[in-house]
Amino acid sequence: QVQLVESGGGLVQAGGSLRLSCAASGRTFSNDAMGWFRQAPGKEREFVAAIRSSGGSQIYATTVKGRFTISRDNAKNTVYLQMISLKPEDTADYYCAAKAGYYSADASLYAYWGQGTQVTVSS
């Protein structure tokens, strides 16, 4: 059984920062590519960022590039999403996900998902 548990969400003012964490257990985390996705009420799930299994290479959605940074600590089985310069349009439930093989922006390719953490940006 694979478990992914997000944490770090909350309420923040526009321009502020948050750091999301996703703790993985139950499988070989270091061999999985990881991604972050988000979903706002009434909208479809949206790609945010992804990182290869070894770290080092990342991809980002245009909407967050330059403001968000995805990273991972394989020794801790944890992936992070550092968010700065937050905007009200960043408000959403944020989910982490894992997949075997190459990292991807396609949510349908990810087999394992966390339960999400709420991020609300006020203005």
C-alpha atoms as a printed R data frame, in Angstrom:
    type eleno elety resid chain resno       x      y       z
1   ATOM     1    CA   GLN     A     1   0.000  0.000   0.000
2   ATOM     2    CA   VAL     A     2   1.248  3.464  -0.964
3   ATOM     3    CA   GLN     A     3   0.526  6.468   1.208
4   ATOM     4    CA   LEU     A     4   1.101 10.111   0.323
5   ATOM     5    CA   VAL     A     5   0.242 12.695   2.965
6   ATOM     6    CA   GLU     A     6   0.330 16.413   2.227
7   ATOM     7    CA   SER     A     7   0.760 19.094   4.857
8   ATOM     8    CA   GLY     A     8   1.605 22.776   5.145
9   ATOM     9    CA   GLY     A     9  -1.473 24.358   3.643
10  ATOM    10    CA   GLY     A    10  -3.284 27.256   5.212
11  ATOM    11    CA   LEU     A    11  -4.406 30.842   4.846
12  ATOM    12    CA   VAL     A    12  -1.919 33.444   3.674
13  ATOM    13    CA   GLN     A    13  -2.042 37.015   2.421
14  ATOM    14    CA   ALA     A    14  -1.308 37.787  -1.204
15  ATOM    15    CA   GLY     A    15   2.437 38.125  -1.637
16  ATOM    16    CA   GLY     A    16   3.137 35.700   1.181
17  ATOM    17    CA   SER     A    17   4.777 32.296   1.190
18  ATOM    18    CA   LEU     A    18   3.936 28.715   2.085
19  ATOM    19    CA   ARG     A    19   5.877 25.475   2.002
20  ATOM    20    CA   LEU     A    20   3.929 22.305   1.296
21  ATOM    21    CA   SER     A    21   5.263 18.878   2.183
22  ATOM    22    CA   CYS     A    22   4.300 15.422   0.970
23  ATOM    23    CA   ALA     A    23   5.476 12.444   2.991
24  ATOM    24    CA   ALA     A    24   5.561  9.092   1.207
25  ATOM    25    CA   SER     A    25   5.535  5.578   2.612
26  ATOM    26    CA   GLY     A    26   4.907  2.030   1.469
27  ATOM    27    CA   ARG     A    27   7.083  1.982  -1.642
28  ATOM    28    CA   THR     A    28  10.481  2.923  -3.002
29  ATOM    29    CA   PHE     A    29  10.131  6.687  -3.025
30  ATOM    30    CA   SER     A    30  13.564  7.323  -4.500
31  ATOM    31    CA   ASN     A    31  12.576  5.546  -7.740
32  ATOM    32    CA   ASP     A    32   9.373  7.546  -8.302
33  ATOM    33    CA   ALA     A    33   8.837 10.777 -10.122
34  ATOM    34    CA   MET     A    34   6.684 13.148  -8.082
35  ATOM    35    CA   GLY     A    35   4.246 15.854  -9.037
36  ATOM    36    CA   TRP     A    36   2.111 18.565  -7.507
37  ATOM    37    CA   PHE     A    37  -1.362 19.334  -8.847
38  ATOM    38    CA   ARG     A    38  -4.115 21.652  -7.689
39  ATOM    39    CA   GLN     A    39  -7.848 21.959  -8.081
40  ATOM    40    CA   ALA     A    40 -10.049 24.949  -7.349
41  ATOM    41    CA   PRO     A    41 -13.820 24.622  -6.853
42  ATOM    42    CA   GLY     A    42 -15.594 24.226 -10.174
43  ATOM    43    CA   LYS     A    43 -12.349 23.823 -12.105
44  ATOM    44    CA   GLU     A    44 -10.464 20.865 -13.487
45  ATOM    45    CA   ARG     A    45  -7.315 19.516 -11.918
46  ATOM    46    CA   GLU     A    46  -4.295 21.558 -12.949
47  ATOM    47    CA   PHE     A    47  -0.643 20.646 -13.186
48  ATOM    48    CA   VAL     A    48   1.664 22.664 -10.946
49  ATOM    49    CA   ALA     A    49   5.132 21.092 -10.879
50  ATOM    50    CA   ALA     A    50   6.957 17.782 -11.214
51  ATOM    51    CA   ILE     A    51  10.396 16.437 -10.378
52  ATOM    52    CA   ARG     A    52  12.382 13.409 -11.497
53  ATOM    53    CA   SER     A    53  13.166 10.592  -9.096
54  ATOM    54    CA   SER     A    54  16.703 11.785  -8.386
55  ATOM    55    CA   GLY     A    55  15.776 15.464  -8.215
56  ATOM    56    CA   GLY     A    56  17.744 17.998 -10.197
57  ATOM    57    CA   SER     A    57  15.299 18.283 -13.110
58  ATOM    58    CA   GLN     A    58  11.909 19.943 -12.644
59  ATOM    59    CA   ILE     A    59   9.051 21.188 -14.790
60  ATOM    60    CA   TYR     A    60   6.503 23.864 -13.918
61  ATOM    61    CA   ALA     A    61   3.211 25.216 -15.111
62  ATOM    62    CA   THR     A    62   3.526 28.619 -16.744
63  ATOM    63    CA   THR     A    63   1.246 30.091 -14.092
64  ATOM    64    CA   VAL     A    64   3.664 29.280 -11.258
65  ATOM    65    CA   LYS     A    65   7.074 29.285 -12.912
66  ATOM    66    CA   GLY     A    66   9.423 31.664 -11.136
67  ATOM    67    CA   ARG     A    67   7.321 31.636  -7.959
68  ATOM    68    CA   PHE     A    68   7.105 27.955  -6.979
69  ATOM    69    CA   THR     A    69   9.943 25.494  -6.454
70  ATOM    70    CA   ILE     A    70   9.571 21.727  -6.220
71  ATOM    71    CA   SER     A    71  12.255 19.749  -4.429
72  ATOM    72    CA   ARG     A    72  12.683 16.398  -2.752
73  ATOM    73    CA   ASP     A    73  14.642 14.770   0.022
74  ATOM    74    CA   ASN     A    74  14.819 11.078  -0.779
75  ATOM    75    CA   ALA     A    75  16.421 10.266   2.566
76  ATOM    76    CA   LYS     A    76  13.259 11.594   4.224
77  ATOM    77    CA   ASN     A    77  10.838 10.219   1.598
78  ATOM    78    CA   THR     A    78   9.439 13.721   1.220
79  ATOM    79    CA   VAL     A    79   8.718 16.098  -1.641
80  ATOM    80    CA   TYR     A    80   8.208 19.828  -1.116
81  ATOM    81    CA   LEU     A    81   6.568 22.727  -2.877
82  ATOM    82    CA   GLN     A    82   7.948 26.098  -1.845
83  ATOM    83    CA   MET     A    83   5.543 28.843  -2.883
84  ATOM    84    CA   ILE     A    84   6.402 32.536  -2.820
85  ATOM    85    CA   SER     A    85   4.639 35.657  -4.098
86  ATOM    86    CA   LEU     A    86   1.309 33.904  -3.706
87  ATOM    87    CA   LYS     A    87  -1.691 35.252  -5.580
88  ATOM    88    CA   PRO     A    88  -5.424 34.809  -4.928
89  ATOM    89    CA   GLU     A    89  -5.628 32.679  -8.072
90  ATOM    90    CA   ASP     A    90  -3.318 30.165  -6.368
91  ATOM    91    CA   THR     A    91  -6.161 29.287  -4.004
92  ATOM    92    CA   ALA     A    92  -6.929 25.583  -4.408
93  ATOM    93    CA   ASP     A    93  -6.593 22.143  -2.912
94  ATOM    94    CA   TYR     A    94  -3.056 20.958  -3.570
95  ATOM    95    CA   TYR     A    95  -2.275 17.286  -4.176
96  ATOM    96    CA   CYS     A    96   0.961 15.391  -4.487
97  ATOM    97    CA   ALA     A    97   1.239 12.341  -6.708
98  ATOM    98    CA   ALA     A    98   3.760  9.640  -7.575
99  ATOM    99    CA   LYS     A    99   4.498  7.660 -10.718
100 ATOM   100    CA   ALA     A   100   7.047  5.192 -11.954
101 ATOM   101    CA   GLY     A   101   9.332  6.314 -14.712
102 ATOM   102    CA   TYR     A   102   9.791  9.740 -16.237
103 ATOM   103    CA   TYR     A   103   8.207 12.804 -14.659
104 ATOM   104    CA   SER     A   104   5.175 14.259 -16.389
105 ATOM   105    CA   ALA     A   105   2.650 17.083 -16.347
106 ATOM   106    CA   ASP     A   106  -0.140 14.629 -17.259
107 ATOM   107    CA   ALA     A   107  -2.165 13.805 -14.164
108 ATOM   108    CA   SER     A   108  -3.570 10.644 -15.748
109 ATOM   109    CA   LEU     A   109  -0.111  9.056 -15.682
110 ATOM   110    CA   TYR     A   110   0.222  9.251 -11.899
111 ATOM   111    CA   ALA     A   111  -0.880  6.142 -10.031
112 ATOM   112    CA   TYR     A   112  -0.679  7.327  -6.426
113 ATOM   113    CA   TRP     A   113  -2.261 10.395  -4.872
114 ATOM   114    CA   GLY     A   114  -2.445 12.102  -1.526
115 ATOM   115    CA   GLN     A   115  -5.587 13.479   0.065
116 ATOM   116    CA   GLY     A   116  -4.727 17.119  -0.514
117 ATOM   117    CA   THR     A   117  -4.049 20.214   1.537
118 ATOM   118    CA   GLN     A   118  -5.956 23.480   1.275
119 ATOM   119    CA   VAL     A   119  -4.211 26.689   0.269
120 ATOM   120    CA   THR     A   120  -6.150 29.934   0.519
121 ATOM   121    CA   VAL     A   121  -4.628 33.235  -0.566
122 ATOM   122    CA   SER     A   122  -6.477 36.359   0.494
123 ATOM   123    CA   SER     A   123  -6.294 39.845  -0.996
